[in-house]
Amino acid sequence: MSQKFKGQLLRRRHVPQRTCVACRETKSKKELIRVVRTPDGSVKVAISGKESGRGAYLCLRWECWELGIKKNRLEHALRAKISLEDRQRLLEDGANLLKRCFVES
């Protein structure tokens, strides 16, 4: 885990791991997108990943977004019912995010 380099001890950096609620794959936190249930009860995408509230993570794959939203996996992870308006907004936000991610890369 640690290596010696010129008499100094170097440590590997801890990389936070999270699990996609749809496909159950474990990935680094930076590779996933956080969806948050805010204290007022609404559900939204947390671009920064630092929004307050109960969170769940989804992959950068459209199939995971569909599974998470349509098969109630997000509802279970967030411990809340997701309204029809929030579902539509999440699908739109997810589609826009995925387009932007793949255009930039």
N, C-alpha and C positions, 0 to 999 in steps of 0.2 A: 504494500500500500504506500509506503513512503520510500524515497530513494535518497541516497547521499550524492551530493554534487558539490565538489570543492569544499568539503568539510561542513557543508550546511545540510540540513535536513529539509527536503522538499516534500510537501504533502499534496496529494491529488485533491482537487477541488470536489466537494460534494455537489452532485447534480440532483436536484429534486425530481422525483419520479411521480407521475400521476397516471390514472387509468381512465381510458375512454369508457363512458357508461354504455355505449352502443356495442362496440366490438370487443371490449374488455382487454385491449392491448395496453401494456404498460409502456409509456414513453416519457421522455424528458418533458418537464413542465412547459418549456418553450415551444415544443412541437404540437401542443394541444391548445384549444381555445376554451376559455372558461365562460360558462353560462351561470348567471347569478339570480337567485331569488332575493330581491331587495327587502328590507324591513317593512316596506309598505305593501308587499305581496306581489308586485309585478316581477316579471321575468325578463331579463335582457342579457345581451352578449357583453361581456366585460373585456374590452380590447386590451386594456393595460394589465388585466389579471389581478388587479388590486382593489376592485370594488368591494365594499362591505356587503355581507350577506352570505347565505348558504350557497356554495358553488358546486358545480359539476363540470366535467371536462369532456369535450368531443374532439375527434380527430379532424384533420384537414381533408376528409373524404366525404363526398356528398351522401354516400350510402349510410354513413354513421349519423349524419344530421337527420336523414329521413327516419332511420330506426329509432334514434333518440327521441324525436318529437312525435312520430306517429304511433310508435309502440309503447308510449308512456314510460320509457326508461328515464327520461329527464324528470318527469313528475315524481317517480319513485325516489330518485337520487336527491331531488330538491325538497322532497316531502311537502309538496303543494300541488294543487290542481292548477293546470295552465289553461288560461282562457283561450278561446278561439282566436281573439285578436292577437294575443301574445304568441300563439303558435304560428300564425301567418307572418308576424313580424320576425320571429326567429328564423323561419324558412327563408324569408327575403334577406335578412342580415347574413345568414349563413351562405346563401348563394353569392351575395356581393363580396363577402370576405374570401370565399374560395376563388372567385374570378380574379380578385385583386392579388391574392397570393400566387396564383399560377401565372399571371401576367408579369409580375415583378421578377419571378425566378427564371 
